[in-house]
Amino acid sequence: MDLLNKVSIETLLVHLSVVTLLLLVILWSMVKIVVWGKTMSRGAFLFLSFFPLISLFPIPPPQFENVQKAKQEQRKRKEDSGDPPEEDEAEASR
């Protein structure tokens, strides 16, 4: 609780100003890149040609695949226990 007592309004204002400044710099740089890209200079064309390389890096599997696997395991457990399948599950498996 001492840490929360040491936080002052000045500290919060400094953090807010830093975050605001960073967001403005990012927005300004994005606008500059778009304007530079619209002129289609050689440098912009070369810069934009490297963006597809980002797709070469592996992308982690989405969480819904893990959820689907868990649902399948749950169905298998219900079938093994001898419980009759519910109507919703029977329709979903078709």
N, C-alpha and C positions, 0 to 999 in steps of 0.2 A: 504494500500500500504506500510505502514511502515514494516509490517511483511515480505513482499517480499524483502524489502531492507536489512533486517537484516540477510537474508540467505546468508551464505558465501560458498566458495568452500570447506572449511574445514568441515563445517556441512554436505555438500553433500557427501564428502568422508567418513565421519564417518558413515552416514546412509548406504551408499553403502557397506562398509566393514562389518557392522553388518548383513545386509541382506545376503551377500555372506557367511559369517561365519555360519549363521543359515542354509542356504541351504546345505552347506557342512556337517554340523553335522547331518542334516536329512538324507542326502544321505548315509553317513557313517553308521548311525544306521540302515537304511534299509538293507544295504549290510550285516551287522552283523546279523540281524534277519534271513535273507535268509540262510546264511552260518550255523547258529545255527539250523535252521529248517531242513536243509538237513541232519544233523547228526541224526535227529529224537530222540533226547533225551526225556526223560519223561517230562521235563519242557517245551520243545518246543511243544510237542504234546498237553499238557494241555493248553498252551498259544493259540495255533491255534484252539483248540476246543471251545474257547469262542467267536471266530469271528462270528459264525452264530447267536449269541444272538443280534448282531447289527440289524439284520433284524426284531427283535421284536418291535422296536421303530416305531411309525407311520411315514410314508413318506408323505409329503404334495402332493396334487394332482398336476399334471403337468399343465402348463399354457395353453396347447393346448385344454384342456377340457373346460376351460373358454372361449376360442375363439370359440369353436364349439357351446357352449350355446348361445353366442352372435349372431352367424350366424343364429341359429334356431329362435331366437327372432326376428331378422331382417326379415327373411322370413315370419314369422307370421304377422308382421306388414304390409308387402307388400301385403299379401293375404287379410288382413282385409281392406286395403285401396282400393282394387279392381284393382290394377295394375296387368297386366299379368306377369307371371313368366318369367324370362329370360331363354334362352336356356341352359346356363351352369348350372343354378340352377335346371332345370328340369332333366338334365342328372345326376347330383350329387345325386338327391333324389331317383333315381332308384335303 
